[in-house]
Amino acid sequence: MKATIGMFRSDSLLFALVLVLLSSATAFRQPLRKPEFRIKTGQVDDIGRIDYDTKTGDYIFRWKGLDGTEKRAIFIPQWKAKLTVTATVHKTQKGFRYTYVLTNAPKSPQAVVLFELAMTQEPEDVRVSHGWKFWGVSETVVGKLASFSTYKGLPLKPGQSLKIEFFSRFPPGVVKCYAAGDAPIMKVPEEMPGELEDQLPKGIAQSYLWGWTIGPIERVSLPRLFTDWQIAIKEGWVKDKKVARQITKELRQILQMVRQKRSEEVQKRVRTLVQFVRQNRKLFEPEAQALLLLTLPYLTGRLRGNSKG
C-alpha cells in the first residue's frame, strides 16, 4: 500500500513520521516464553540419565533402583502452554483501570492454572472471570507478585480466555508476568538420586512461563519510561519500525529537555506526540498506547506542577 508522510510542528521543531498502512488488521502477539532454565539431558554423573520426549515436551528420568532394576519417572513442565496476555489501561477520576485478557491458544498443549503479575501495592476493586480468584500480593524470590489462579477447579483450557480487571492509583509501566500450566506432581517409584533431583527446576523463575506486560508502577520516572519504551519495541507493541525509531528519538529529546528544565518545550513536545498517537492508534498495541497516552503525560504533568510550585 502507498505510504503517507505526516508532518507535525511543535513550536519551531518538526516532528516527522512515516506512516505505513498495515495490510494486516492484527499483529502477531508474542506468547509468554519458556524460562531460560534448561533441564540437562543425557547421562548424569553415572547415576542415571534424563531424556527429552520431543512429542510431549516431557522429561524422562531413569536410574537404577534399590532392587537393581531401572526406575523411571516422568516430569511434566509447567511451561508448555501457549498463553498470550493483552493489557489495556483507562484513566479514571481516581487513577487507572487495568484490564488483562489471558488467552490460551486453541492448539496449546496445556491448560493454565496460575497467572502472576509484578506489583508492589495491593490493587483495588479486583474482578476476575472464569471462576478464578485474586489471592493477594506477596513477596517472592522474583519480587512482589499479584497472584490470580483457578478457584473452582476451572483451569484455562486451550481455546479459552479470561479477564482480570482492577483499579490502581499508579500509572502503567512495563512489568514482568508469569504463568503456570496444569501439570501433575512428579511421581517417583522410589526416592530419586539427588544428582537427578538437582536437575529439576526450582522456583518461579525456573518453572513458569514469563513475559512482559504493563502494570501499575509506584516509582515511575522518565528514564524508566524510556527503558520501558525499548522493551515495548522489542515486544512488537509498535507495528512500524520507522515510527518506533522516530518516537524513540523524540522521547530522548524530551528527556534531555527535562534535564535542562525547558518545561514549556517539554509540554509542547508531549502534546504533539500524544496527538499523533491518538490519531494513529492502529500503529500501536494497547500497551504502547498506555505508555505514551497515560504515563508520559502523567510524568510531564507532574513536572509542570512542580515548576509552578
Residue frames relative to the residue before (quaternion, step in Angstrom):
aa qw qx qy qz dx dy dz
M 1.0000 0.0000 0.0000 0.0000 0.00 0.00 0.00
K 0.5764 -0.6075 0.4260 0.3424 3.55 -1.21 0.55
A 0.3437 -0.7405 0.5433 0.1955 3.58 -0.93 0.92
T 0.1804 -0.7575 0.6152 0.1233 3.55 -1.16 0.61
I 0.3094 -0.7525 0.5566 0.1681 3.53 -1.13 0.69
G 0.1594 -0.7897 0.5881 0.0707 3.56 -0.79 1.05
M 0.1160 -0.7893 0.6015 0.0417 3.59 -0.85 0.98
F 0.0454 -0.8004 0.5976 -0.0133 3.57 -0.73 1.09
R 0.2588 -0.7774 0.5558 0.1408 3.58 -0.85 0.98
S 0.0478 -0.7627 0.6449 0.0107 3.55 -0.92 1.00
D 0.7742 -0.1818 0.0477 0.6044 3.56 -0.04 1.40
S 0.7909 -0.2474 0.1907 0.5263 3.64 -0.62 -1.05
L 0.5978 0.5802 -0.3470 0.4309 3.56 1.31 0.05
L 0.2840 -0.7446 0.5783 0.1745 3.55 -1.02 0.79
F 0.1495 -0.7632 0.6252 0.0660 3.51 -0.93 0.99
A 0.0257 -0.8386 0.5422 -0.0460 3.56 -0.10 1.34
L 0.0130 0.7943 -0.6058 0.0440 3.54 -0.89 0.99
V 0.3056 -0.7187 0.5934 0.1946 3.53 -1.04 0.80
L 0.1839 -0.7972 0.5705 0.0728 3.59 -0.62 1.13
V 0.1116 -0.7880 0.6037 0.0460 3.55 -0.68 1.08
L 0.3348 -0.7399 0.5470 0.2032 3.57 -0.67 1.09
L 0.3282 -0.7795 0.5037 0.1760 3.54 -0.56 1.16
S 0.4326 -0.7075 0.4987 0.2521 3.54 -0.97 0.89
S 0.7172 0.3857 -0.2400 0.5285 3.58 1.20 -0.48
A 0.4537 -0.7043 0.4775 0.2648 3.57 -0.90 0.91
T 0.7855 0.1965 -0.1081 0.5768 3.57 1.12 -0.58
A 0.3275 -0.7389 0.5575 0.1895 3.56 -1.04 0.81
F 0.6003 -0.5523 0.4346 0.3818 3.53 -1.25 0.48
R 0.1962 -0.7806 0.5844 0.1032 3.56 -0.89 0.94
Q 0.4678 -0.7056 0.4733 0.2435 3.52 -0.79 1.11
P 0.3219 -0.7299 0.5595 0.2249 3.64 -0.70 0.95
L 0.6410 -0.4989 0.3915 0.4323 3.56 -1.22 0.32
R 0.4435 -0.7296 0.4743 0.2146 3.54 -1.05 0.86
K 0.5282 -0.5626 0.5139 0.3747 3.50 -1.31 0.30
P 0.5870 -0.5695 0.4162 0.3973 3.62 -1.11 0.49
E 0.5784 -0.5902 0.4325 0.3606 3.56 -1.18 0.52
F 0.5380 0.6237 -0.3954 0.4065 3.58 1.21 -0.48
R 0.0721 -0.7872 0.6118 0.0293 3.56 -1.03 0.81
I 0.4160 -0.6866 0.5392 0.2545 3.54 -0.99 0.88
K 0.4117 -0.7124 0.5154 0.2394 3.55 -0.82 1.01
T 0.1603 -0.7948 0.5804 0.0757 3.57 -0.75 1.05
G 0.6200 0.5238 -0.4191 0.4069 3.52 -1.29 0.39
Q 0.7594 -0.3458 0.2762 0.4769 3.54 -1.28 -0.35
V 0.1451 -0.7870 0.5971 0.0553 3.58 -1.02 0.86
D 0.8431 -0.2393 0.1183 0.4668 3.58 -0.42 1.30
D 0.5973 -0.5968 0.3562 0.4002 3.62 1.02 0.74
I 0.5065 0.6415 -0.4148 0.3999 3.57 1.27 0.39
G 0.7571 -0.1961 0.1874 0.5944 3.54 1.06 -0.83
R 0.3221 -0.7315 0.5544 0.2318 3.54 -1.21 -0.36
I 0.2538 -0.7358 0.6104 0.1467 3.52 -1.34 0.42
D 0.0954 -0.7939 0.6001 0.0208 3.57 -0.81 1.05
Y 0.3106 -0.7414 0.5690 0.1736 3.54 -1.13 0.73
D 0.2833 -0.7531 0.5736 0.1535 3.56 -0.83 1.03
T 0.3194 -0.7951 0.4864 0.1709 3.58 -0.29 1.25
K 0.6369 0.5383 -0.3340 0.4394 3.62 1.15 -0.49
T 0.7905 0.3139 -0.1518 0.5035 3.57 0.92 -0.89
G 0.3981 -0.7104 0.4866 0.3163 3.58 1.13 -0.57
D 0.5299 0.6223 -0.4034 0.4113 3.58 1.27 0.29
Y 0.3571 -0.7164 0.5608 0.2115 3.55 -1.33 0.29
I 0.2217 -0.7762 0.5813 0.1019 3.58 -0.92 0.97
F 0.1686 -0.7816 0.5972 0.0633 3.57 -0.65 1.16
R 0.0416 -0.8033 0.5938 -0.0206 3.59 -0.81 1.02
W 0.1542 0.7707 -0.6109 0.0949 3.55 -1.09 0.76
K 0.5486 -0.6034 0.4671 0.3417 3.54 -1.28 0.34
G 0.3430 -0.7821 0.4905 0.1735 3.55 -0.61 1.15
L 0.7187 -0.4433 0.3238 0.4267 3.53 -1.33 0.09
D 0.6967 0.4476 -0.2701 0.4912 3.59 1.16 -0.57
G 0.6081 -0.6016 0.3348 0.3954 3.57 1.29 0.18
T 0.6292 0.5179 -0.3473 0.4639 3.61 1.22 -0.10
E 0.5929 -0.5809 0.4186 0.3685 3.53 -1.25 0.46
K 0.1758 -0.7585 0.6217 0.0858 3.53 -1.03 0.89
R 0.1195 -0.7945 0.5944 0.0334 3.54 -1.09 0.78
A 0.0193 0.7621 -0.6471 0.0068 3.50 -1.21 0.69
I 0.2734 -0.7757 0.5520 0.1373 3.56 -0.95 0.89
F 0.1729 -0.7669 0.6122 0.0848 3.54 -0.90 1.02
I 0.1447 -0.7813 0.6053 0.0478 3.56 -0.74 1.15
P 0.3425 -0.7742 0.4918 0.2037 3.64 -0.41 1.16
Q 0.4416 -0.6768 0.5255 0.2662 3.55 -1.27 0.46
W 0.6171 0.5741 -0.3269 0.4274 3.60 1.29 0.16
K 0.4470 0.7372 -0.4209 0.2822 3.62 1.18 0.34
A 0.5604 0.6316 -0.3919 0.3653 3.61 1.15 -0.43
K 0.3140 -0.7082 0.5999 0.2001 3.56 -1.28 0.51
L 0.1096 0.8386 -0.5125 0.1489 3.53 0.29 1.34
T 0.1076 -0.7648 0.6313 0.0702 3.56 -1.01 0.87
V 0.1838 -0.7686 0.6074 0.0809 3.54 -1.19 0.70
T 0.0597 -0.7768 0.6268 0.0135 3.56 -0.85 1.04
A 0.0865 -0.8152 0.5725 0.0165 3.58 -0.81 1.01
T 0.0378 -0.7684 0.6386 0.0190 3.56 -1.05 0.84
V 0.1487 -0.7840 0.5995 0.0626 3.55 -1.16 0.64
H 0.0796 -0.7836 0.6151 0.0359 3.56 -1.04 0.82
K 0.4324 -0.6893 0.5226 0.2546 3.55 -1.02 0.86
T 0.0848 -0.7719 0.6290 0.0365 3.54 -1.04 0.85
Q 0.6941 -0.4548 0.3359 0.4456 3.57 -1.26 0.05
K 0.7394 0.4123 -0.2250 0.4824 3.58 1.06 -0.70
G 0.7875 -0.2109 0.1771 0.5513 3.58 1.15 -0.43
F 0.6833 -0.4654 0.3791 0.4157 3.55 -0.79 -1.07
R 0.2302 -0.7542 0.6036 0.1173 3.53 -1.01 0.92
Y 0.1711 -0.8030 0.5692 0.0429 3.57 -0.64 1.22
T 0.0319 -0.7810 0.6237 0.0040 3.55 -1.04 0.86
Y 0.0775 -0.7888 0.6097 0.0074 3.56 -0.87 1.03
V 0.1168 -0.7575 0.6381 0.0730 3.54 -1.05 0.82
L 0.1466 -0.7766 0.6109 0.0480 3.55 -0.66 1.19
T 0.0255 -0.8102 0.5852 -0.0237 3.57 -0.76 1.04
N 0.2073 -0.7544 0.6135 0.1074 3.54 -0.79 1.08
A 0.4841 -0.7136 0.4232 0.2780 3.56 -0.56 1.20
P 0.6220 -0.5765 0.3784 0.3709 3.62 -1.07 0.69
K 0.7612 0.3340 -0.1883 0.5230 3.60 1.03 -0.77
S 0.3015 0.7581 -0.5204 0.2522 3.58 1.18 0.45
P 0.4030 -0.7449 0.4748 0.2394 3.63 -0.84 0.87
Q 0.7853 0.2667 -0.1255 0.5445 3.60 1.22 -0.08
A 0.4266 -0.6536 0.5598 0.2782 3.56 -1.18 0.64
V 0.3544 -0.7235 0.5553 0.2065 3.58 -1.28 0.40
V 0.1378 -0.8250 0.5467 0.0398 3.58 -0.89 0.95
L 0.7972 0.1962 -0.0921 0.5634 3.61 1.21 -0.21
F 0.0011 0.7610 -0.6488 0.0004 3.56 -1.13 0.80
E 0.0301 -0.8055 0.5916 -0.0158 3.57 -0.87 0.98
L 0.1650 -0.8018 0.5742 0.0154 3.51 -0.99 0.98
A 0.4630 -0.6782 0.4947 0.2845 3.57 -0.85 0.98
M 0.2197 0.7633 -0.5651 0.2230 3.56 -0.69 1.16
T 0.3207 -0.7820 0.5057 0.1729 3.59 -0.86 0.91
Q 0.7715 0.2895 -0.1485 0.5467 3.58 1.18 -0.54
E 0.5645 -0.5910 0.4526 0.3567 3.56 -1.17 0.60
P 0.3674 -0.7143 0.5430 0.2448 3.62 -0.83 0.92
E 0.3574 -0.7250 0.5499 0.2103 3.56 -1.29 0.36
D 0.8426 0.1721 -0.1242 0.4949 3.54 -1.31 0.45
V 0.1527 0.8279 -0.5201 0.1438 3.57 0.85 1.03
R 0.0116 -0.7798 0.6258 -0.0156 3.56 -0.98 0.90
V 0.0182 -0.8016 0.5962 -0.0408 3.56 -0.83 1.04
S 0.3089 -0.7662 0.5381 0.1675 3.58 -0.88 0.95
H 0.7558 0.4548 -0.2748 0.3827 3.54 -1.39 -0.26
G 0.6165 -0.5743 0.3551 0.4049 3.60 1.14 0.48
W 0.4734 0.6440 -0.4577 0.3895 3.57 1.19 0.46
K 0.2404 -0.7768 0.5711 0.1128 3.55 -1.29 0.33
F 0.3863 -0.6721 0.5788 0.2531 3.54 -1.24 0.61
W 0.2100 -0.8279 0.5153 0.0696 3.57 -0.68 1.14
G 0.6641 -0.5072 0.3057 0.4563 3.58 1.26 0.01
V 0.4834 -0.6230 0.5302 0.3117 3.53 -1.41 0.00
S 0.0368 0.8125 -0.5777 0.0688 3.57 -0.76 1.03
E 0.5341 -0.6168 0.4788 0.3240 3.54 -1.28 0.49
T 0.0239 -0.7863 0.6172 -0.0175 3.57 -0.96 0.93
V 0.6966 -0.4580 0.3367 0.4378 3.57 -1.28 0.01
V 0.7180 0.3848 -0.2466 0.5249 3.61 1.22 -0.34
G 0.7086 -0.4146 0.2496 0.5135 3.59 1.24 0.36
K 0.6901 -0.4605 0.3462 0.4379 3.56 -1.28 -0.12
L 0.0469 -0.8073 0.5877 -0.0264 3.54 -0.90 1.02
A 0.3192 -0.6834 0.6202 0.2156 3.52 -1.17 0.73
S 0.1928 -0.8302 0.5203 0.0534 3.55 -0.69 1.12
F 0.0238 -0.7694 0.6378 -0.0258 3.56 -0.95 1.00
S 0.1650 0.8030 -0.5605 0.1171 3.60 -0.79 0.91
T 0.7056 -0.4517 0.3417 0.4258 3.50 -1.36 0.20
Y 0.1999 -0.8041 0.5561 0.0654 3.54 -0.94 0.97
K 0.7830 0.2767 -0.1311 0.5415 3.55 1.03 -0.82
G 0.6325 -0.5629 0.3254 0.4210 3.55 1.12 0.66
L 0.5275 0.6254 -0.4053 0.4078 3.56 1.14 0.65
P 0.1305 -0.7956 0.5876 0.0680 3.61 -0.03 1.19
L 0.5068 -0.6173 0.5007 0.3338 3.55 -1.23 0.43
K 0.2054 -0.8295 0.5131 0.0804 3.55 -0.11 1.34
P 0.6736 -0.4659 0.3671 0.4410 3.60 -1.24 0.30
G 0.7885 0.2812 -0.2334 0.4947 3.56 -0.90 0.98
Q 0.6541 0.5075 -0.3089 0.4681 3.60 1.25 -0.12
S 0.1798 -0.7571 0.6186 0.1088 3.54 -1.33 0.44
L 0.0682 -0.7705 0.6283 0.0831 3.54 -1.27 0.37
K 0.3161 -0.7556 0.5520 0.1563 3.54 -1.24 0.55
I 0.1086 -0.7533 0.6468 0.0479 3.54 -1.11 0.85
E 0.0082 0.7966 -0.6035 0.0336 3.57 -0.85 0.98
F 0.1609 0.7711 -0.6108 0.0805 3.55 -1.12 0.67
F 0.3978 -0.6909 0.5552 0.2369 3.53 -1.36 0.29
S 0.0358 0.7694 -0.6376 0.0163 3.56 -1.19 0.70
R 0.4377 -0.6885 0.5053 0.2812 3.57 -1.11 0.57
F 0.6312 0.5395 -0.3266 0.4514 3.57 1.30 -0.11
P 0.4907 -0.6787 0.4657 0.2860 3.61 -1.03 0.79
P 0.6088 -0.6043 0.3800 0.3462 3.59 -1.21 0.39
G 0.0275 0.7350 -0.6775 0.0018 3.48 -1.32 0.63
V 0.6034 -0.5607 0.4126 0.3889 3.57 -1.24 0.23
V 0.0195 0.7964 -0.6007 0.0667 3.56 -0.84 1.05
K 0.5178 -0.6171 0.4890 0.3346 3.54 -1.28 0.26
C 0.0743 -0.7575 0.6441 0.0758 3.52 -1.28 0.49
Y 0.2087 -0.7751 0.5906 0.0821 3.54 -1.24 0.57
A 0.0431 -0.7871 0.6148 0.0252 3.56 -1.21 0.53
A 0.1922 -0.7797 0.5886 0.0933 3.55 -1.13 0.73
G 0.3862 -0.7217 0.5345 0.2107 3.51 -1.01 0.90
D 0.5738 -0.5910 0.4559 0.3372 3.52 -1.34 0.37
A 0.1757 0.7919 -0.5551 0.1840 3.57 0.03 1.33
P 0.4534 -0.6918 0.4843 0.2852 3.61 -0.90 0.85
I 0.5852 -0.5474 0.4578 0.3851 3.54 -1.26 0.41
M 0.5249 -0.6512 0.4530 0.3086 3.56 -0.94 0.91
K 0.1861 -0.7862 0.5828 0.0864 3.57 -0.79 1.06
V 0.1024 -0.7987 0.5920 0.0316 3.58 -0.86 0.97
P 0.5032 -0.6709 0.4533 0.3020 3.61 -0.97 0.81
E 0.7637 -0.0531 0.0280 0.6428 3.56 1.25 -0.52
E 0.7185 -0.4309 0.2864 0.4648 3.58 -1.20 0.19
M 0.3508 -0.7507 0.5305 0.1790 3.53 -0.83 1.08
P 0.5757 -0.5949 0.4258 0.3651 3.61 -1.00 0.74
G 0.5896 -0.6249 0.3936 0.3272 3.56 -1.00 0.87
E 0.6133 0.5666 -0.3492 0.4253 3.58 1.07 -0.73
L 0.6694 0.4612 -0.2922 0.5038 3.58 1.09 -0.69
E 0.6421 0.5375 -0.3231 0.4410 3.58 0.94 -0.87
D 0.6205 0.5641 -0.3353 0.4293 3.58 1.09 -0.69
Q 0.6279 0.5505 -0.3350 0.4364 3.60 1.20 -0.39
L 0.5502 0.6220 -0.3980 0.3898 3.61 1.23 -0.26
P 0.5431 -0.6164 0.4475 0.3533 3.62 -1.08 0.61
K 0.1483 -0.7876 0.5953 0.0578 3.54 -1.13 0.71
G 0.8413 0.1849 -0.1464 0.4863 3.55 -0.88 0.95
I 0.7459 -0.4366 0.2911 0.4102 3.51 -1.39 0.21
A 0.6928 0.5151 -0.2932 0.4109 3.57 0.76 -1.05
Q 0.7359 0.4039 -0.2291 0.4928 3.58 1.06 -0.69
S 0.7479 0.4583 -0.2064 0.4336 3.60 1.14 -0.58
Y 0.7696 0.3989 -0.1870 0.4622 3.59 1.02 -0.78
L 0.5608 -0.5143 0.5205 0.3874 3.49 -1.38 0.25
W 0.0329 -0.8044 0.5925 0.0274 3.59 -1.12 0.53
G 0.0816 0.7917 -0.6033 0.0500 3.54 -1.24 0.39
W 0.5208 -0.6109 0.4942 0.3337 3.54 -1.38 -0.12
T 0.0838 0.7467 -0.6590 0.0335 3.53 -1.16 0.68
I 0.4816 -0.6233 0.4844 0.3806 3.60 -1.14 -0.46
G 0.0475 0.7882 -0.6105 0.0624 3.53 -1.18 0.66
P 0.6988 -0.4709 0.3228 0.4310 3.59 -1.26 0.22
I 0.1235 -0.7831 0.6081 0.0414 3.56 -0.93 0.99
E 0.3511 -0.7643 0.5061 0.1907 3.56 -0.58 1.16
R 0.7883 0.2163 -0.1054 0.5663 3.58 0.94 -0.89
V 0.0686 0.8198 -0.5589 0.1043 3.54 0.44 1.26
S 0.0086 0.7880 -0.6143 0.0409 3.57 -1.15 0.66
L 0.6366 -0.5323 0.3864 0.4026 3.58 -1.22 0.30
P 0.6351 0.4960 -0.3571 0.4723 3.66 0.91 -0.67
R 0.6296 0.5188 -0.3296 0.4751 3.58 1.04 -0.76
L 0.6449 0.5227 -0.3205 0.4563 3.59 0.96 -0.84
F 0.6356 0.5283 -0.3308 0.4556 3.59 0.99 -0.82
T 0.6480 0.5005 -0.3072 0.4851 3.59 1.01 -0.82
D 0.6358 0.5316 -0.3208 0.4585 3.57 1.00 -0.86
W 0.6298 0.5480 -0.3317 0.4393 3.57 1.03 -0.80
Q 0.6254 0.5307 -0.3397 0.4602 3.59 1.02 -0.73
I 0.6411 0.4994 -0.3217 0.4858 3.59 1.02 -0.77
A 0.6182 0.5575 -0.3398 0.4377 3.58 1.00 -0.84
I 0.6494 0.5080 -0.3163 0.4692 3.59 0.97 -0.83
K 0.6765 0.4975 -0.2955 0.4556 3.59 0.87 -0.95
E 0.6749 0.4947 -0.2894 0.4647 3.57 1.09 -0.67
G 0.5055 -0.6672 0.4193 0.3513 3.60 1.24 -0.16
W 0.3924 0.7362 -0.4708 0.2871 3.59 1.18 0.42
V 0.6756 0.3452 -0.2746 0.5908 3.58 1.34 -0.08
K 0.3348 -0.8236 0.4312 0.1537 3.56 -0.46 1.22
D 0.7470 0.2925 -0.2026 0.5616 3.60 1.23 -0.11
K 0.4535 -0.7304 0.4469 0.2471 3.58 -0.67 1.13
K 0.6400 0.5252 -0.3368 0.4485 3.59 1.00 -0.75
V 0.6362 0.5113 -0.3177 0.4826 3.56 1.02 -0.81
A 0.6398 0.5359 -0.3238 0.4456 3.57 0.94 -0.88
R 0.6744 0.4904 -0.2968 0.4654 3.59 0.91 -0.91
Q 0.6630 0.5118 -0.3157 0.4459 3.59 0.94 -0.86
I 0.6670 0.4809 -0.3065 0.4794 3.59 0.97 -0.81
T 0.5851 0.5561 -0.3675 0.4619 3.59 1.08 -0.62
K 0.6520 0.5058 -0.3011 0.4779 3.56 0.98 -0.90
E 0.6634 0.5113 -0.3017 0.4555 3.57 0.95 -0.89
L 0.6531 0.5024 -0.3138 0.4719 3.61 0.95 -0.81
R 0.6263 0.5306 -0.3370 0.4611 3.57 1.03 -0.76
Q 0.6625 0.4947 -0.3028 0.4740 3.59 0.99 -0.80
I 0.6258 0.5273 -0.3354 0.4668 3.58 1.04 -0.77
L 0.6414 0.5255 -0.3163 0.4609 3.56 0.96 -0.87
Q 0.6544 0.5075 -0.3088 0.4679 3.57 0.97 -0.84
M 0.6506 0.5173 -0.3126 0.4599 3.59 0.99 -0.82
V 0.6168 0.5360 -0.3421 0.4639 3.57 1.05 -0.74
R 0.6623 0.5022 -0.3048 0.4650 3.57 0.93 -0.87
Q 0.6974 0.4359 -0.2563 0.5079 3.56 1.17 -0.61
K 0.4140 -0.7485 0.4258 0.2951 3.58 1.37 0.11
R 0.3570 0.7066 -0.5130 0.3317 3.58 1.01 0.89
S 0.1170 -0.8811 0.4554 0.0502 3.52 0.71 1.21
E 0.6798 0.5002 -0.3091 0.4384 3.60 0.81 -0.95
E 0.6538 0.5032 -0.3106 0.4722 3.58 0.99 -0.81
V 0.6066 0.5546 -0.3445 0.4536 3.57 1.08 -0.75
Q 0.6733 0.5054 -0.3033 0.4464 3.58 0.85 -0.98
K 0.6599 0.5034 -0.3121 0.4623 3.60 0.97 -0.83
R 0.6385 0.5229 -0.3224 0.4636 3.59 0.98 -0.84
V 0.6751 0.4968 -0.2967 0.4576 3.56 0.89 -0.95
R 0.6390 0.5218 -0.3355 0.4548 3.61 0.93 -0.81
T 0.6502 0.5155 -0.3124 0.4625 3.57 0.99 -0.84
L 0.6725 0.4953 -0.2945 0.4645 3.57 0.92 -0.91
V 0.6466 0.5164 -0.3149 0.4648 3.58 0.95 -0.86
Q 0.6396 0.5262 -0.3248 0.4567 3.57 0.97 -0.84
F 0.6520 0.5181 -0.3182 0.4531 3.57 0.95 -0.86
V 0.6652 0.5036 -0.3099 0.4559 3.59 0.88 -0.92
R 0.6534 0.5189 -0.3147 0.4524 3.59 0.94 -0.85
Q 0.7007 0.4667 -0.2662 0.4695 3.56 1.02 -0.79
N 0.7804 0.2666 -0.1292 0.5507 3.58 1.24 -0.42
R 0.0619 0.8552 -0.5105 0.0642 3.56 0.95 0.91
K 0.6039 0.5918 -0.3629 0.3918 3.60 1.08 -0.62
L 0.6232 0.5480 -0.3424 0.4405 3.57 1.22 -0.34
F 0.7577 0.3546 -0.1643 0.5226 3.57 1.27 -0.33
E 0.4263 -0.6418 0.5712 0.2831 3.53 -1.12 0.74
P 0.6665 -0.5387 0.3196 0.4043 3.64 -1.11 0.51
E 0.6070 0.5617 -0.3656 0.4270 3.60 1.09 -0.59
A 0.6619 0.4826 -0.2957 0.4914 3.59 1.00 -0.84
Q 0.6088 0.5492 -0.3484 0.4543 3.59 1.03 -0.74
A 0.6530 0.5301 -0.3194 0.4366 3.58 0.92 -0.90
L 0.6491 0.5242 -0.3227 0.4469 3.58 0.96 -0.84
L 0.7594 0.4030 -0.2089 0.4661 3.59 0.88 -0.96
L 0.7373 0.4215 -0.2334 0.4736 3.59 1.01 -0.75
L 0.7686 0.3360 -0.1789 0.5142 3.60 1.13 -0.52
T 0.7526 0.4117 -0.2402 0.4543 3.59 0.60 -1.13
L 0.6569 0.5192 -0.3214 0.4423 3.59 0.88 -0.89
P 0.6928 0.4368 -0.3029 0.4874 3.68 0.76 -0.85
Y 0.5884 0.5703 -0.3667 0.4405 3.59 1.09 -0.67
L 0.7002 0.4731 -0.2673 0.4631 3.57 0.88 -0.95
T 0.7098 0.4373 -0.2729 0.4801 3.58 0.80 -0.94
G 0.5825 0.5627 -0.3685 0.4564 3.58 1.18 -0.48
R 0.6399 0.5092 -0.3207 0.4780 3.56 1.04 -0.75
L 0.6238 0.5376 -0.3368 0.4566 3.58 1.05 -0.75
R 0.6447 0.5168 -0.3155 0.4666 3.56 1.02 -0.84
G 0.6439 0.5235 -0.3147 0.4608 3.56 1.03 -0.83
N 0.6624 0.5080 -0.3027 0.4599 3.56 0.99 -0.83
S 0.6511 0.5188 -0.3240 0.4495 3.58 1.02 -0.80
K 0.6416 0.5110 -0.3227 0.4724 3.59 1.10 -0.68
G 0.6413 0.5370 -0.3246 0.4416 3.51 1.12 -0.75
